[in-house]
Amino acid sequence: MRCTKLSLFSILYNTVKAKVPINFECNMTLNCLANDWKKDEYRYSLELSKSKTPQNTILVVGVNPGGQTDPEEQYFGSTIRRVCKLVINNGEGNTTYDSVLFVNLTPVIAKAPSSLKDTASIEHLPKDNIKEIKSLIQERNGRIHNVLFCFGNSFKYNKELFSKVIRAIEEALPPSKYNYWCLGISKKGYPVHPLAHMKDLKLTECTFSQITPDDYSFQKKN
């Protein structure tokens, strides 16, 4: 679903409107270019951009949508706002990100990550998540610059499924051509969640290796 009704929003305004106040001092106005979701059930993608014709997009890979973000209601969850603050207008070298494309290891909306172990909700999804992610990348050929992994330790709840998504992204955006980023690495070897209780969260280049057929280990790049 395209965000046409309310294509422009102020993140600072949404911070004030948020049910739970969060320290998010980032007064910018963004366009909602895409929002493929069904409320309370799934979200395949969400794209936010400084302009209607973005040039440098970063693919952000979370674990699953929490369901709070609703562009039509001008409400954006704390995870979305935190990522925008950390990513937009930042980058490396001559690449400054002006847009963010959010996808997830699963599109199932769930408040508790532990519920992702239930495969029934995944089986009833209308579209295949991996095919959707590949299509999103192809449609934005030439303007996706790099990947931010930030799904946290919740990877453990469905390693078999989530590993397939990681492999698909690696094939579509190979590390030989694209940089992989995280906001830090957890003690369990996964890229930390944007709301992790860590000091100085920032874009940090990383690599990962497959340690079993259904598991990965992430490391900061030297």
Protein Blocks (a to p, Z undefined) as FASTA:
>chain_A
ZZfklmcccfklmmmmpmbdcddddddddddfbdcddehkbcfbdcddfbfbdfbdcddd
dfbdehlacfknopacfklmmmmmmmgopaehjbccfbdcdddfbfcdcfblklmmpmkl
mmmpcbdfklmmmmmmmmmgojagcjaddebjmlmmommlmmmmmmmmmmmmcfklpccd
debdcfkopacdfkbccehiacdddddddfbfkbccddddZZ
